[in-house]
Amino acid sequence: MQILDATAQHAGGIAAIYNHAVEHTTAIWNERLVDAADRAAWLAERQGSGFPVLVALEDDGTVLGYATYGPWRPHDGYRHTVEHSLYVREGLRGRGTGSALLTALLERARAQGIHVMVAGIDASNEGSVRLHERFGFTRVGVLPQVGTKFGRWLDLAFLQLVLDQAPPAGGGSSSSR
């Protein structure tokens, strides 16, 4: 298995993993399927904004999983915090692909000076929660019934990992008036 930066040639494999999650799981709270062109545009936008999209590849080039991160919230004060996504092809979970992707993603985030990485996970997805806890993520809260899929309400668990102990960079202004 190799972990690489995704290219447009991986868009079809990413779309297949994404669509399976849309159709069969509560890992993605979307209901719209995508095609390779959609994922290629998403990939270009994500990478164009300076965020990585990593793929785990089989020796034959098959996409086994993918991981990325992007802005946590749009306001300046959150610029050192990201939220990530990580998905592994059905039937391959629990075999190290997710761990390899998360390891590489955390390395990339640290290299980019990211301070905190957030995971928003369906609270009933125990496998994903356990994976993140093995990497040091801490469960910091649950928002009950904030999503819906397959005719039921879903709870969103938030986990976070502080990646460094650096003080905040200067900049911006504050006023106590």
Secondary structure, 3 states (H helix, E strand, C coil): CEEEECCHHHHHHHHHHHHHHHHHCCCCCCCCCCCHHHHHHHHHHHHHCCCCEEEEECCCCCEEEEEEEEECCCCHHHCCEEEEEEEECCCCCCCCHHHHHHHHHHHHHHHCCCCEEEEEEECCCHHHHHHHHHCCCEEEEEEEEEEEECCEEEEEEEEEEECCCCCCCCCCCCCCC
